[in-house]
Amino acid sequence: MRAISDAGENAQRRAAIGARLDALDLDWRKAPFEANGKTGENLIANVAGPTDAPLLLIGAHSDRVAVGHGATDNASGSAAVLALAERFQRQPLKHHRVAIAFWDLEEEGLLGSKAFVADGSTRPALYVNFDVFGWGDTLWMMAPAQKQTALVDSSRAATQALRLGFSPGEQYPPTDHLPFLRADWPAVSYSLVGADEVAQVLEAYAGKKPRTPAKVMRVIHTDQDVLGQIDAQAAVRGVDAVERALREWDAMSAASSTTTSESGR
């Protein structure tokens, strides 16, 4: 998180991520794109798993706005993705291959993730997004209604085991899960925030003025978005919860496929 936050402009942030991918000895590539008269560059890396297994894609946007250091928004999310990559590289999932992505120009209108989906890239079994993952006692999960119930259930169990709060639901700020959902590709998104921030953020995005603005709304896109805002221990606990949830989801996915296959015979 420090390396990305301290890197400077967006190209330097991508370079910091690339250096970490090299240190992990991951196979990665740059994916340049053009959109809305702007040029950007996504980073895509393969982590582990057989090429014929269903794809679990995990991602976060790497870019920041011009003010602040973008520590919370979104060096924190990018660092969470890198942490999960290291864990899944060390102990791969049994039933999915894992790849990771770092989107450029999210702050310009989700342009990097839109470009990836528009390119006709491999449709993942699930895309898991991270945006704002730097402090707090609650795992906030964007999950479409009636979909991804297995991951919601495993996330709930994981947060309970680790004594974290859990807030799943459809209402969530716009970020890089949206291009996937609009293409009818399965997707969820996670944030780590304080328990009281969820309702406050949703009020703000609904055009209301909460009595007490959420900390995240006071920090992101301002000169206050610096590394000093980050609670590293909380972020690690959040990553622990998501790793645990995804491993359980992976196991449940296999069990569900076996049940479906057997019932169809």
C-alpha positions in Angstrom: 0.0 0.0 0.0 2.8 2.4 0.9 4.6 1.8 -2.4 1.5 2.5 -4.5 0.5 5.5 -2.4 3.9 7.1 -2.5 4.5 6.3 -6.1 3.1 9.6 -7.6 1.2 9.7 -10.8 -0.9 6.9 -12.2 2.0 5.5 -14.4 4.2 5.3 -11.4 1.5 3.6 -9.4 1.2 1.0 -12.1 5.0 0.6 -12.0 4.9 0.0 -8.3 2.2 -2.7 -8.9 4.3 -4.2 -11.7 7.3 -4.4 -9.3 5.3 -6.3 -6.8 4.0 -8.7 -9.5 7.6 -9.3 -10.6 8.6 -10.0 -7.0 5.8 -12.6 -6.8 7.1 -14.1 -10.1 3.7 -13.8 -11.7 3.0 -13.8 -15.4 1.5 -10.4 -16.2 0.9 -8.1 -19.1 0.0 -4.5 -19.9 -3.3 -4.0 -21.7 -3.4 -0.5 -23.2 -6.8 0.9 -24.3 -8.4 4.1 -25.6 -11.8 5.4 -24.5 -13.5 8.7 -24.5 -10.5 10.3 -26.1 -8.2 9.1 -23.3 -5.5 6.5 -23.3 -5.1 4.1 -20.3 -3.4 0.9 -19.4 -4.8 -2.1 -17.4 -2.5 -4.7 -15.8 -3.6 -8.3 -16.0 -1.8 -11.2 -14.2 -2.3 -15.0 -14.0 -2.0 -16.3 -10.5 -2.6 -20.0 -10.3 -4.8 -22.9 -11.5 -5.2 -25.0 -14.7 -6.1 -23.0 -17.8 -9.3 -25.1 -18.4 -10.7 -24.3 -14.9 -13.4 -21.6 -14.5 -11.9 -18.2 -14.0 -12.1 -16.2 -10.7 -11.0 -12.7 -11.6 -10.0 -10.3 -8.7 -9.4 -6.7 -9.4 -9.2 -3.1 -8.2 -8.5 0.3 -9.9 -5.0 1.6 -9.6 -5.5 5.2 -10.7 -6.2 8.1 -8.4 -7.5 11.7 -8.6 -5.1 14.6 -8.8 -5.3 15.6 -5.1 -4.1 13.5 -2.2 -2.1 10.3 -2.5 -4.9 7.9 -3.3 -4.0 5.7 -0.3 -7.6 4.8 0.5 -8.9 5.3 -3.0 -7.5 3.0 -4.2 -4.0 1.9 -3.1 -5.8 0.0 -0.4 -7.9 -2.0 -2.8 -4.9 -2.7 -5.1 -2.9 -3.9 -2.1 -5.8 -6.2 -1.1 -5.7 -7.8 -4.6 -2.0 -8.3 -4.4 -2.3 -9.9 -0.9 -4.9 -12.3 -2.2 -2.8 -13.1 -5.3 0.1 -14.0 -3.0 -2.1 -16.3 -0.9 -3.8 -18.0 -3.8 -0.4 -18.5 -5.5 1.0 -20.1 -2.4 -2.2 -22.3 -1.9 -4.2 -22.4 -5.1 -8.0 -22.8 -5.2 -9.0 -26.4 -6.0 -11.7 -25.7 -8.5 -11.0 -22.3 -10.1 -8.0 -20.6 -11.7 -7.3 -17.2 -10.4 -6.2 -14.0 -12.3 -6.0 -10.5 -11.1 -6.5 -7.1 -12.8 -5.7 -3.5 -12.0 -7.9 -1.1 -13.9 -6.8 2.3 -15.1 -9.1 5.4 -15.4 -11.8 4.3 -13.0 -11.9 7.9 -11.8 -12.7 9.0 -15.4 -15.8 6.8 -15.6 -14.8 3.1 -15.1 -13.0 3.3 -18.4 -10.4 0.5 -17.8 -12.9 -2.1 -16.7 -15.3 -1.1 -19.5 -12.5 -1.6 -22.0 -11.8 -5.1 -20.6 -15.4 -6.2 -20.9 -15.9 -4.6 -24.3 -12.8 -6.4 -25.7 -14.6 -9.7 -25.4 -12.2 -11.0 -22.8 -12.8 -14.4 -21.1 -16.1 -14.2 -19.1 -15.2 -15.0 -15.5 -17.2 -17.4 -13.3 -17.0 -14.4 -10.9 -15.3 -11.0 -10.8 -14.5 -9.8 -7.3 -13.8 -6.0 -7.0 -12.0 -4.1 -4.2 -12.5 -0.3 -3.8 -11.6 1.4 -0.5 -10.2 -1.2 1.8 -8.1 0.7 4.4 -9.9 0.8 7.8 -13.0 -0.2 9.7 -14.8 -3.0 11.4 -17.3 -3.9 8.7 -17.0 -5.8 5.4 -19.3 -4.1 3.0 -20.3 -6.2 0.1 -22.1 -5.3 -3.1 -24.1 -8.4 -4.2 -26.9 -8.4 -6.7 -30.3 -9.5 -5.3 -30.9 -13.3 -5.7 -27.4 -13.8 -7.0 -24.1 -14.9 -5.5 -25.9 -16.2 -2.4 -23.2 -18.8 -1.9 -20.5 -16.1 -1.6 -22.7 -13.9 0.6 -23.2 -16.9 2.9 -19.5 -17.7 3.0 -18.6 -14.0 3.6 -21.1 -13.9 6.5 -19.6 -17.0 8.0 -16.0 -15.7 7.5 -16.8 -12.3 9.1 -18.5 -13.9 12.0 -15.5 -16.2 12.6 -13.2 -13.2 12.6 -15.5 -10.9 14.5 -16.0 -8.5 11.7 -19.3 -6.8 10.9 -20.9 -7.7 7.5 -23.2 -5.6 5.4 -24.3 -7.1 2.0 -26.7 -5.6 -0.4 -27.4 -4.1 -3.8 -26.9 -0.5 -2.9 -23.3 0.5 -3.3 -21.2 3.3 -4.8 -20.4 3.0 -8.6 -17.1 1.3 -9.2 -15.6 -1.4 -11.5 -18.1 -4.2 -10.8 -20.7 -2.3 -12.8 -19.3 -2.9 -16.4 -19.3 -6.7 -15.6 -22.9 -6.6 -14.3 -24.1 -4.6 -17.2 -22.7 -7.2 -19.5 -24.5 -9.9 -17.5 -21.1 -11.1 -16.1 -21.2 -12.2 -12.5 -19.6 -9.7 -10.2 -19.4 -8.5 -6.6 -17.4 -5.7 -4.8 -16.0 -5.4 -1.3 -15.1 -2.4 0.8 -13.8 -2.2 4.4 -15.3 0.6 6.4 -16.7 1.6 9.8 -20.1 0.1 10.7 -21.8 3.5 10.7 -20.3 4.6 7.3 -22.5 2.3 5.1 -25.7 4.2 5.7 -24.0 7.5 5.6 -22.3 6.8 2.3 -25.6 5.6 0.8 -27.4 8.7 2.0 -24.7 10.9 0.3 -25.0 9.0 -3.0 -28.8 9.3 -2.8 -28.4 13.1 -2.7 -29.2 13.5 0.9 -27.0 15.2 3.5 -26.2 12.9 6.4 -26.0 14.5 9.8 -22.5 13.1 10.2 -20.6 12.6 6.9 -18.9 9.2 6.6 -15.2 9.2 7.2 -14.6 7.8 3.7 -16.5 10.7 2.1 -14.3 13.2 4.0 -11.1 11.4 2.9 -11.4 10.2 -0.7 -10.8 12.7 -3.5 -9.2 15.2 -1.0 -5.7 16.0 0.2 -6.5 13.9 3.3 -6.3 10.7 1.3 -2.8 9.8 2.6 -1.2 6.7 4.1 -1.8 8.0 7.7 -5.5 7.2 7.2 -4.8 3.5 6.8 -5.3 0.9 9.5 -3.1 -1.9 8.3 -4.2 -4.4 10.9 -7.9 -3.8 9.9 -7.0 -4.2 6.2 -5.3 -7.5 6.9 -8.3 -8.8 8.8 -10.5 -7.8 6.0 -8.3 -9.7 3.5 -8.3 -12.7 5.8 -12.1 -12.7 5.7 -12.4 -12.4 2.0 -9.8 -15.2 1.4 -11.7 -17.4 3.8 -15.0 -16.6 2.0 -13.6 -17.3 -1.5 -12.1 -20.6 -0.5 -15.4 -21.7 0.9 -17.2 -20.4 -2.2 -14.7 -22.4 -4.3 -15.5 -25.6 -2.4 -19.3 -24.9 -2.5 -19.1 -24.3 -6.3 -17.6 -27.7 -6.8 -20.2 -29.3 -4.6 -23.0 -27.5 -6.4 -21.7 -28.6 -9.8 -21.5 -32.2 -8.6 -25.0 -32.2 -7.3 -26.4 -30.7 -10.5 -24.5 -33.3 -12.6 -25.7 -36.2 -10.5 -29.4 -35.0 -10.6 -29.2 -34.7 -14.3 -28.2 -38.3 -14.9 
